[in-house]
Structures are given as structure tokens and as C-alpha cells.
Amino acid sequence: MIWIDAAVIILYLIGMVFIALYTRNKAKTVKDYLLAGSKGLNGWMSAFAYGTTYFSAVIFIGYAGKFGFGFGLAAVWIGIGNAIIGSLLAWKVLARKTKNMTVRLDAKTMPDFFSKRYGSEKMKLVSAIIVFVFLIPYAASVYNGLGNLFSIVFGIPGWVVMLVLAGVTALYLFFGGYIATSLTDFVQGIIMFVGVTVMVFFFLASPKVNWGEGLKALSQNEMGLFIGGTSGARFLYDRPMSLVFLILLTSFGVWALPQTIHKYYTVRDKKAISQGTIVSTIFSLVIGFGAYFIGALSTRFYTNLDSVGGTTDNLIPYMVKDTLPNGLLGLIAVLVLAASMSTLASVSLASSSVVTIDIYKGSVNKNASDKRVTTMMRFLALVFVVISTVLAYLNAKFNLTAIAYMMGLSWGTLAGCFIGPYVLGVVWKKTTKTAAWTSIIGSLVLTATLIVIIGYDKLEWSGSLGKAIQQGIGSSPMIGVICMAYSMLSTFLVSLFTRPLPEERIREAFDKKIENEIA
């Protein structure tokens, strides 16, 4: 690492520490720490918080490399779907309704929302446990993507980078909570926007791509925007269907992830929602399209995976190392570092809040003071960072599973459990408690069942249960989409035939209390 690359990275880390110190006295209450106070955030801040949580090192290192190498230019449809469905449509459908309802119900987390929307303390406890358990592998996948980049490009051991990432993120998360997270997200979003643009330009201009010539060559080699072909295996393992599953998982999955839904809780007003809708869509289009476009170019650099250590997780780091000049390497390292920190902070905040508010105050100590809850949330955020760091280290050391699969399992399980009860819960008065339970429990059972069945199918029904599970997790995008479809359909159908909620609870959730009080 030359001095200019080191200087860029060090300056970035100093900036993050400065934000931690600047916000250390601004998060004194639970509302301050978790929701950035009573005023909320403007559209730009909310949009960048949403976008930087949406896109982490997983997309730049794991997804872009794996699916860009496998699908070619067609992988950019994932990024386009993320912008249109995961940002534009999500904000249009959910932002205002979520903000309104969570203010009326005084809900601070997704499990808290379920409890007050459906009148079930048990649902709060179960959903809080699910959130905590399945956000851990997602956080671990963020670490591993960053570790791959630094170890390949700069020769720095992955565990060192993991510790730095964990330490700095924990620092500003501990002191400032969501106030610090939103400020860092804004800075990190700008870095990501600039960094992706620079990467696209340099990779397109490289001799191995040579602008239009390389793109034309990709199209001629069945790696263009439209793909075909099938492997002949069962369970729809063909390229077009696999691409569709990925688009659906990554685009609709964010409709029910606690860390992304949380951004709607904190948006300030109607004007901020309109602004956030536009900004988040543009941000997602640039980041999503750019990342997968870069991944598609990897086939122009490497014809097989042997030259990059035999795994697609190494493709983008090797491309960066072999193509970009000194000086820009530091910028790209900061890009991935920024994407990782923003996502890790949001995931840690979501996890610590559900344990503190929904489990501890909700079931263990209902009379806990605001100060005690805030203090506990700070320390649990650190605990979550430590747990995810250890898991990431073990995964890297023993090669437990690939980055993309870890993220897919997390997204698919959480979205499969919650998308029906959450989305229908904010838009449809007739959604019932029984229907919500049917989605949450049924999706958990369905996920586990599909992992085993599909895993055995890949092994041609031979081998151990452990091997079957490992193979089944590799199909996590398809499993996640099936579970999301089950969640929406079961929640709707069961609501039609089960006892409706009391009229008083429905009025509390849907009827406006004070004229023009919220978005």
C-alpha cells in the first residue's frame, strides 16, 4: 500500500471517529438513539440512509462478482429491479403509510409494530428472536466481502480489517446511535456514488474491455443483456429463472427487512418522503447498475476462476488490483469500507433495538426506565458487532459458505416471515392476527423444508443431512422468493376466513388522530 492510498483510508476513518465524537451527547433518550429525535430526518438524509443500508460490500464483492460472472450484462437487470421495485415502488407504497401508522401506534421497531398492530405480545417476542438470529449471518457477510478486498489488493489480513471495521462502527454507533449513523450514511453515500462512477469508467477504458468492443464481445458470447440456456436440473435451475429469482429477492426483500423499514420511521414529513423517493431511486440505480455492470465485465478479465483463487468472491478484488492505478485504490477501498460500515451499523442498531425494546422491556422488565433502555441498547449494539465479527472470522477461516449465499439466506428468511404481515398490515385493515402468525411460523417451516429437499435433490438424494443443508442454502434466492410469495398469499387468504381484529385496534392503527400531524 503506497502512502496516498493509506492517507485516503486513514482520513476516512478519522472522519468517522469525528462524527462519533460530535454526536456523543445528542442521543440521550430511546427516541434520540433509535429514531434521531422527534423531528426526524430530511429526504436526502433518509434516502442516503436507505441506500447505504440496502447496498453493502455484499453487492460489490459477493453478488456483483458471482452473478456478473454467471449472467454477464444481464446481471444489470438486478440493479435496475432494485432501483424500480426496491426503491421507487417501495417508497411509494410503504413510506407514508409506515410513517403514519408507527407514529399512531408509537412503534419503535418492527416487532413492536407487530405487537401493537395485531395485539400480540408473543408475536413481538417471536419476531424479535427471528430478527436477531437472521441478521447475524447478514452482518457476517458484510465483513467477509471487505476482508477479501483488503487481503487481495493490499495484502492486509482479513481479520485485521474486520477488527478495524468493527471498532470504528461500534464507536459511532455506541455514542450517537441513529443520529451518528445517518450522518455517516450521508458521507458514505457520496463516497459510494463517486467510487462506483470511477470504477465503471476505468474498467470500461481498460485494454481488456476497450469500451464498446468489450461490450459487443460479451453480447456475442451469450453474456449480453438477454440470456437463455438451462442446465437441465430440476427445481428450475436455469439461467433466466435464476436471474428472475435474484431480481425478486433483492428487490422485494427490502420491503420487509427491519433495517430498511426503519428508515421510514424516521423520515420527517410528506415533503421529505417525496424527496427521499426520488433520491433513493437515483442512488439505487447508480449503485446497483454500476456494481452489476462491473461484475459483468469480469468475464473480459478472467476466463476461469482458477486465476482468482477458484471463487467468484475474489473476482472484483482482483479486477481492482490489476486495473486501477495507485491512488484510486484507496478510494475504492473506502467505497467498500463505507458500504460495509453503513450496513453493519443499521443491522446492529436493528438487532440491539429488538432485543432491548421488544424482549427486555417487552417481556423481562416492563418497568425499565428510558435511561436504562438506552444504555442497554448501546451495549447490545456492541455485543452484536462482536458476535458478527466472530462469525465472519470463523466463516473466512473455515470457508463455511459463500458471501452471496449468507446474504440470500438472511434476506429470504426475514422477508418470507414478515412481508405479508407487514405490507398488508399497513395497507389493509382486514389483515388478522391469525394470518400474521400463519406467515411467520409457516415461512420458517417452509424455509427449513425447502433447504433440505432442494439440498438432497442437488445431491441426487444421497449424502448426509449436513451436506444437503449446505447445498440447499446455495439456492437461497429461490427459497426466499417462494417464502415471500407464500407469506403474501397466506396472509391475504387466511385474513379472509379468520376473526377480524377489534374495531378499536383498527381505528387506532388507521384513523388519523390530529389534523396534519404526520406525513
Rosetta blueprint (number, residue, H / E / L):
1 M L
2 I L
3 W H
4 I H
5 D H
6 A H
7 A H
8 V H
9 I H
10 I H
11 L H
12 Y H
13 L H
14 I H
15 G H
16 M H
17 V H
18 F H
19 I H
20 A H
21 L H
22 Y H
23 T L
24 R L
25 N L
26 K L
27 A L
28 K L
29 T L
30 V H
31 K H
32 D H
33 Y H
34 L H
35 L H
36 A L
37 G L
38 S L
39 K L
40 G L
41 L E
42 N L
43 G H
44 W H
45 M H
46 S H
47 A H
48 F H
49 A H
50 Y H
51 G H
52 T H
53 T H
54 Y H
55 F L
56 S L
57 A H
58 V H
59 I H
60 F H
61 I H
62 G H
63 Y H
64 A H
65 G H
66 K H
67 F H
68 G H
69 F H
70 G H
71 F H
72 G H
73 L H
74 A H
75 A H
76 V H
77 W H
78 I H
79 G H
80 I H
81 G H
82 N H
83 A H
84 I H
85 I H
86 G H
87 S H
88 L H
89 L H
90 A H
91 W H
92 K H
93 V H
94 L H
95 A H
96 R H
97 K H
98 T H
99 K H
100 N H
101 M H
102 T H
103 V H
104 R H
105 L H
106 D L
107 A L
108 K L
109 T L
110 M H
111 P H
112 D H
113 F H
114 F H
115 S H
116 K H
117 R H
118 Y H
119 G L
120 S L
121 E H
122 K H
123 M H
124 K H
125 L H
126 V H
127 S H
128 A H
129 I H
130 I H
131 V H
132 F H
133 V H
134 F H
135 L H
136 I H
137 P H
138 Y H
139 A H
140 A H
141 S H
142 V H
143 Y H
144 N H
145 G H
146 L H
147 G H
148 N H
149 L H
150 F H
151 S H
152 I H
153 V H
154 F L
155 G L
156 I L
157 P L
158 G H
159 W H
160 V H
161 V H
162 M H
163 L H
164 V H
165 L H
166 A H
167 G H
168 V H
169 T H
170 A H
171 L H
172 Y H
173 L H
174 F H
175 F H
176 G H
177 G H
178 Y H
179 I H
180 A H
181 T H
182 S H
183 L H
184 T H
185 D H
186 F H
187 V H
188 Q H
189 G H
190 I H
191 I H
192 M H
193 F H
194 V H
195 G H
196 V H
197 T H
198 V H
199 M H
200 V H
201 F H
202 F H
203 F H
204 L H
205 A H
206 S L
207 P L
208 K L
209 V L
210 N L
211 W L
212 G H
213 E H
214 G H
215 L H
216 K H
217 A H
218 L H
219 S H
220 Q H
221 N L
222 E L
223 M L
224 G L
225 L L
226 F L
227 I L
228 G L
229 G L
230 T E
231 S L
232 G L
233 A L
234 R L
235 F L
236 L L
237 Y L
238 D E
239 R H
240 P H
241 M H
242 S H
243 L H
244 V H
245 F H
246 L H
247 I H
248 L H
249 L H
250 T H
251 S H
252 F H
253 G H
254 V H
255 W H
256 A L
257 L L
258 P H
259 Q H
260 T H
261 I H
262 H H
263 K H
264 Y H
265 Y H
266 T H
267 V E
268 R L
269 D L
270 K H
271 K H
272 A H
273 I H
274 S H
275 Q H
276 G H
277 T H
278 I H
279 V H
280 S H
281 T H
282 I H
283 F H
284 S H
285 L H
286 V H
287 I H
288 G H
289 F H
290 G H
291 A H
292 Y H
293 F H
294 I H
295 G H
296 A H
297 L L
298 S H
299 T H
300 R H
301 F H
302 Y L
303 T L
304 N L
305 L L
306 D H
307 S H
308 V H
309 G L
310 G L
311 T L
312 T H
313 D H
314 N H
315 L H
316 I H
317 P H
318 Y H
319 M H
320 V H
321 K H
322 D H
323 T H
324 L L
325 P L
326 N L
327 G L
328 L H
329 L H
330 G H
331 L H
332 I H
333 A H
334 V H
335 L H
336 V H
337 L H
338 A H
339 A H
340 S H
341 M H
342 S H
343 T H
344 L H
345 A H
346 S H
347 V H
348 S H
349 L H
350 A H
351 S H
352 S H
353 S H
354 V H
355 V H
356 T H
357 I H
358 D H
359 I H
360 Y H
361 K H
362 G H
363 S H
364 V H
365 N L
366 K L
367 N L
368 A L
369 S L
370 D H
371 K H
372 R H
373 V H
374 T H
375 T H
376 M H
377 M H
378 R H
379 F H
380 L H
381 A H
382 L H
383 V H
384 F H
385 V H
386 V H
387 I H
388 S H
389 T H
390 V H
391 L H
392 A H
393 Y H
394 L H
395 N H
396 A H
397 K H
398 F H
399 N L
400 L L
401 T L
402 A L
403 I H
404 A H
405 Y H
406 M H
407 M H
408 G H
409 L H
410 S H
411 W H
412 G H
413 T H
414 L H
415 A H
416 G H
417 C H
418 F H
419 I H
420 G H
421 P H
422 Y H
423 V H
424 L H
425 G H
426 V H
427 V H
428 W L
429 K L
430 K L
431 T L
432 T L
433 K H
434 T H
435 A H
436 A H
437 W H
438 T H
439 S H
440 I H
441 I H
442 G H
443 S H
444 L H
445 V H
446 L H
447 T H
448 A H
449 T H
450 L H
451 I H
452 V H
453 I H
454 I H
455 G H
456 Y H
457 D H
458 K H
459 L L
460 E L
461 W L
462 S L
463 G L
464 S L
465 L H
466 G H
467 K H
468 A H
469 I H
470 Q H
471 Q H
472 G H
473 I H
474 G L
475 S L
476 S H
477 P H
478 M H
479 I H
480 G H
481 V H
482 I H
483 C H
484 M H
485 A H
486 Y H
487 S H
488 M H
489 L H
490 S H
491 T H
492 F H
493 L H
494 V H
495 S H
496 L H
497 F H
498 T L
499 R L
500 P L
501 L L
502 P L
503 E H
504 E H
505 R H
506 I H
507 R H
508 E H
509 A H
510 F H
511 D L
512 K L
513 K L
514 I L
515 E L
516 N L
517 E L
518 I L
519 A L
